[in-house]
Amino acid sequence: LPIVTTIFMTMLGICVWPLPYLNIVMPSLAFIALFYWSAHRPDLFSSSFAFFIGLLTDLVGGGPVGVSALLFTAAHQIIWRQRGMFAGHSFFLLWGGFALAATFMMIAQWILIALYNWHFVPIFPALTQTLLSIALFPLPCWILIQFQRSITSPG
């Protein structure tokens, strides 16, 4: 289920939407799913799958190939090592951890893309995407919580 939901959220985040400029600042649904499953069910969400999701994001989303793959794999490892802070604690702690991780992810991605292009790229779209991801985090997280309960509940 973590793999299916993450692929679905990745594809949903990459879809072309009929709203102007939404595709530029679309919340990172793939990173939301990666963060949630890395913190709560790392046994069902491996580093190799985080790499695959990042690569899929790069290939289908049109970004520099390897940037998201590298960042998603690194983020998975960091979140996995710190999962004790998130799993079983307050939702607000989880949300705060996501906000911190998303901010670091945005900065690292912005730097890597700037290095890849050999010039600074506008930071406003990346900042807007990060703020939207943080603001909308509770809704996809609530859906993922329901999915997790469905796979862990008896009978």
MOWO-V503778 format. One line per field, one symbol per residue. psi: psi as a letter, one per 40 degrees, with the letter a starting at -180 (. if undefined). Layout:
# MOWO-V503778
psi->???
This chain:
# MOWO-V503778
psi->dddddddddddddeihiehhedddehigddddddddddddgedegiddddddddddddddeeihhddddddddddddddddeddddheaiddddddddddddddddddddddddddefihihdddddddddddddeddddddddddddddeeii.
